[in-house]
Structures are given as C-alpha cells and as structure tokens.
Amino acid sequence: MATQEITAQATATASKAATATRSRLWFRALSVVALLYAFIAGLKTIAEFDLGWQMATARWILHHHQIPSVDVLSFTAAGQPWIYPVGAGLIFYAIFLVGGYPLLSWLAAAACAAVMALLRRGSLISSALAILAVPLVALRTTPRAEMFTIVLFAATLSLLWEQHQHGTAKLWILPLLMAAWVNVHPGFIVGLALLGSYLMLEALELPWPNRRAAAVSRLQRAWPFLLATVAATLLNPWGWKVFQVVARQEAAMGAHSQLILEWAPIPLNWTRITSGLSPLDPDGFYLLLLVAVLVVVTALWRRQIGAAILVAAAIVPPLRHMRFTALFAIVVVIVGGSVLSSLAEDAKPGIANSRLRSATAIALVLCMSCLAAVRSARAITNRTYLSETNLVTFGTGLSWWFPQKAVDFVEKENLPGQIFTNAEAGAYLAYRLGPRYPDYIDGRAIPFGTDLMVRSIRLKVSPPNSPLWEQEAQRYNINVILLPTGRFNALQFFPVLKDFCESDAWRPVYLDEVSVVFLRRQAQTEDLIRRLQINCSTVPLPLAPIAGNRTEAFNQWANAAAVLRALGRKSEAVAAINQALTIFPDNAYLHFERGHASEEDGRPADAERDYLQATKLEPNLVAPWSALAEFYQNRGRMPEAIDAWQRAADASRWPWEPLINLGFANLQAHRPKQGLEAFDGAAASVPADSDLSVDATVHANIAHGRARAWFYLGDLRRAIRFEEEAARLIPDPNLWLQLADLYDRAGRPADASRARAQAMSISATR
C-alpha cells in the first residue's frame, strides 16, 4: 500500500513537472512571437515631426559647447525661454551621423521590442496581452524623445510591480533609470507618479492583517531606493528648474488639446467600441480597455484594491489625450496580466482535466500567434499602411511625407530667406536648412506661443493677397513659402494652393506631389522668378518618373492625385487615382477622392459606390461619412443622411461639426426633437477651453439650430433667446432677418424693425 502511495505521489509530481515544463514552453514560444511581432511593427519609415528640431538642437550644442536655455532655431521666437531635456536629441543625432535615417528606424524597432521584453513577465496571459499592446506601443516608440519615456516607464513599472509582488526587485536600478529619464524627456514626471502608485499599493495592503507584515517589510526595503530615485531627478543641467519644463507643458496643455491631434481625446461611444472589438480587425485600445475593466472587477473581487485603482486610473489619460495609449497598455499588461494570471492559477485546481488545461493554453498560444502573424504579414506587405491614413511604410528611412526635394531645390537655388512653413515641416527644415535658414515654427509650442501657432494656421487658409500675409511677410521679411502638400496632414490645411499658384504676389517656383515652393515678388527676387517660375496647371505630376517598388509607386500616384484635384486638374487627378488603385485597390482615401470627382461630374451612382467603399474600408474616418451624408442630404435621402452624419459624429474626436450637420438634417427631415438633441450634443462636445479650435461661427450655428428646433416645437420664447444669441455671435444679416421674423410672430414689431435695420446695416458694410 505504501509503495502504491509513493508511486502515486511520484506520478503526480512528474505530472506537475511536465505541466510546468509545458507551461514554460508555451510562454517562451508566445514571448518569441510577441518580440518578433513588436520588432516588425516598430520597423517603419520615420514620420516623426519632432525629430528634426531635436537633432538640430543637438547639432547646436556640439557646435557651441553649451546647452541652450532659450530658442536658438527660429527667427520668430529667437531668445524666448526654452528648457527641454537634450539627451534624446544627442542620442538621435549621434545615431544619425553613424547610419542616417535607416539606423534610426532600426532603433525604433528595437525600442518597441524592448518594451515587449519588459512586459511579458513569465506569464502566458501577460505575453498574450503584450501582443494586443504591440500596435499601441509601436505607435509611440518612434524616434522622438517620448520613445525613451515609453521604454523607461515599462522598466520602472516592471521593477516596482515585482517589488510589490515578491519583495525582491533590483531596486538599485531605479535611480539609474530616473537619472537617464530626466535628461531625455519631460515624461520623467510619470516615473515619479509610479513611485507614488507603488506607495499606494503597499499602503492599501496594510488594512489586511495577513498582508500587513509583508507590506511593511517591502516598504522598509524600498524606501531608500525610492528617495534616491526622487533625488536623481536633480541630476540634469538645470537642477530643480527642470520641473519648470513640466509646469510649462501643463500650462500649454489647453492649446495642445485644441491644435494637435495626438492630444485629442479618444472617442468612447458604442459605434467605436463595437468597431474596435471586431474579431476581423480588432483595435488594440478597445480590446485592452475591455481587459482593463475585467481586471478592475477581478482585482476588487480578490481584494487587490491597489491594483484595481492603478488600472482604473490608467484608463483616464488616453480617454482625454490619445498620446497616452502606450502607457495605458503597459499598465494593463504588467498589472492586469499579473491579476489575471493569479486568477488563472487559483482556478487550476477546479479544472481536474489536465488535457483541458493544456488545450486551453494551446488555443491561446495559437490564437495570439495567428493574430501576430497576420498583422506582421500585413505590415511587411504594407497593407496596414496603405489601407489606412498613414504617413509611414514598412522598412527604414524617412517617410515620403517630408519635402526633401523642395528643400534640395531651396539649397541648390540659394533662395533668399526667411522661409515660412508649417509646424510639422518646420522641425525638418530646422535640421536640413538650419542654421543658415532658421525656421518659422516647429512642434515646440512653448517658445512660439499660442498666438503664433494660431496665426500660422490662419495663414495657410488665407489667400495670398490678404492683409494677413502682407503683414507677416513684412514683419519677418519672409521671401519663401515652403509647404508640404501630401495627401495626409498637409494639403487639407492649405486649401488655397490654387490661389497661390495664380497669384502675382507669390510665384510658384517648385512643385511636386508632396511639396510646393513659392517666391515672394520683390525687386530683389524678380530675376529668380523669371528664371524659376513654373505653371502649376502644366507641371507633370508625379514630377519624377515612377520608380522603386509598388509601395513607392502607389504613394507617388496617390499624392499626385490629391495635388491635381486641389489644382482643378480633374481628369488628370482621376487618372492618377485609378493608377494608384490599380496597385492597391483597398485605400479608403482614394475611393473618397474618386467619389468626389464622380459627384462633381454628375455620376451619382459611381460617387455613392466609392463613398460607401471608403466608409467600409476605413469606418472610423470622418471625411467619407461626411461626404456620404452630404451626398444623401442633397438628394433628399434623409434617413440615410441622418445615419451617415451620426456615424461621422461617432468617428470624430472633435464631433461638434458633424453633430451640427446632424441637427440640421433632422430639421430638414421634420424631426425637431431629434435635431435639438443633436444640437445639444454638439454644445456639450465643445470643450470649455476651446477658444483656439472653435470659433464663434460654430457656437452661432449651434444657437441658430436650437432656435429653429424650438420654433418647430412651438416654443417661441426659447427660439427667440437662441436666435438672439446666434445673431450676437457673428455679423450675419440672415440671422437678424430670421430673428426679426420670430419677433413678428411674438408680437414684438419694434424689435422686429430694429433687427431688420441691423441686417441692412451689416449687408451695407460687406
């Protein structure tokens, strides 16, 4: 009998050992998959707008042997206070000198893989979650200073969580990480937040008698290293003043949120959530958001209050500002993976069938491996990048977006400065053309200030002969305009391209499918203009012969199509669209553009087909839904128009415009109650500090829409109140006339007469 018991125990021990061996095998296999997938996702061309000014600053430091505390790159903010950690720029500049942009692409891929290596943490569940996190991490580990924050955040949280779980972490590493962090990016402040989070985790263990002693022991071991880590923040060229960087960044947050996309919120509505959880193409953020909710519930159930609070707190920042998605993902993988892994371990005894446990593990490994393999294949073949709104492609080097040939032209022809460009291209010019040509503006909001940021945006939409351009050119002696004109994040912000091409004040001297150069007409530039000026209506686009691989050819044709449409060269634009779609037919933007062309040419069936295809290919893109909604509304197909406007609003990070249009569509469909709900939703969606991104016209349209809705609902008093508000906001004679009509209906003839007189006065001044 004893022999049988010994044999049974030996068998059970062997079975457990075999199970543990298999578990380690599956974990290692999935970890390898996660690392390979991360490296592939991170290996892409560089479309980072901040890289240029960071490398230009590093070059200035090496030439002048000092670290600047004022702006030294621009002619508009020269001498303005500017303190920023310079370590990242020095690293990028050194790498660039060794291997150029291709080596920087390899660095980004390595950084993405390094984060995954820090996340996997010996758990199959954590490795699976890491695979879901790869797209979010890859998006933020591009060559910019923030890349170091992502890596160092993962390393710091990994150490602190290990200390919380086991009390044996190598905490001596923390001060070293912070000393590096404070010198590469202002994100070091979240490292301090992690230290506070760790203290919170341990403090919330103290109320439980069976956990108290262990928590106290961990705190006693940790506190010297935590204090040393805080002190390490002073190991920088400015000492405690480095915290001013954080304070200034925080002060500029309001402007950033309104003017810079990555600071915009992530939409959280049913349409976006269901689309994000699609089994065919899941969105990493919404998947991890679902996991985060599950983790919070599980942690609360298991009385891991600190873990629940930490994960719940990590949800908030990306919902407010999308740039924090990677940090959110890291918290979910490390903390959430640990919580769910503990739950799975506790559940094992309840699953007696070892084969079932093995089958579950194998299924998880296979599913996540398939997801990683499919997404890796899509990245390598560029399907991921060509099918969506992307500035990058798989591989190394600089993105097609940057105006490389235009800059070459400026250098070759020795054009007279100063040069106007936008913030996105400004950093590239700061490096390529500086210091001979300082930049007008770049991605550093603080030294330039809100006024210049807004003015630069308004200049790009103002006609060439406007007083705004005349004043700016005179003020800064601007002789050259160099702007990117690519199909994304460029041309839509320069709707006056054709006006400039036909202007006498500014003459076009260079044009290709991603950039344009104008020269200001003055006595000193007449000879250059006579020699270099071009005719925008006849310049061949693409400018250079189609060369390279299919991806490069696609981008040449697609960008050429956008520029040709902006110049009114419709037939050539359609031909270019068709050429691009022959190479890659599943691009939403091109179907959207061809839909516009078909609608303008009186081919509604073709237009509708292309609009629908665009919304199918990229359902979270606002422009195709808006175009489709207008298409339906213009043809009286109101139910379809209302649905499309709602989809546009759901897709938008700034939804007030589509919601206003939804409101008027409902009014047109004789649905005033639903229209009022849309106008109220538009008003609620406008942030309180939106003075830079939302002008008075938006508020006036909301007020006018509310007035019409209340009028149709029979509430004349409220209709008058909102119409009065609209009329006060903008000088529009039509609003005053409609207000006069409301006054007449309310039996207020004197007010009606004054309103009509005001309408006549406004009309006379136009």
Secondary structure, 3 states (H helix, E strand, C coil): CHHHHHHHHHHHHHHHHHHHHHHHHHHHHHHHHHHHHHHHHHCECECCCCHHHHHHHHHHHHHHCCCCCECCCECCCCCCECCCCCHHHHHHHHHHHHHHHHHHHHHHHHHHHHHHHHHCCCCHHHHHHHHHHHHHHHHHCCCCCHHHHHHHHHHHHHHHHHHHHHCCCCCCHHHHHHHHHCCCCCCHHHHHHHHHHHHHHHHCCCCCHHHHHHHHHHHHHHHHHHHHHHHHHHCCCCHHHHHHHHHHHHHCHHHHHHHCHHHCCCCCCHHHHHHHCCCCCCCHHHHHHHHHHHHHHHHHHCCCHHHHHHHHHHHHHHHHCHHHHHHHHHHHHHHHHHHHHHHHHHHHHHCCCHHHHHHHHHHHHHHHHHHHHHHHHHHHCCHHHHHCCCCCCECCCECCCCCHHHHHHHHHHCCCCCEECCHHHHHHHHHHCCCCCCECCCCCHHHHHHHHHHHHHHHHHCCCCCHHHHHHHHHHCCCEEEEECCCCCCHHHCCCHHHHHCCCCEEEEEECCCEEEEEECCHHHHHHHHHHCCCCCCCCCCCCCCCCCHHHHHHHHHHHHHHHHHCCCHHHHHHHHHHHHHHCCCCHHHHHHHHHHHHHCCCHHHHHHHHHHHHHHCCCCHHHHHHHHHHHHHCCCHHHHHHHHHHHHHHCCCCHHHHHHHHHHHHHCCCHHHHHHHHHHHHHHCCCCCCCCCCHHHHHHHHHHHHHHHHHCCCHHHHHHHHHHHHHHCCCHHHHHHHHHHHHHCCCHHHHHHHHHHHHHHHHHC
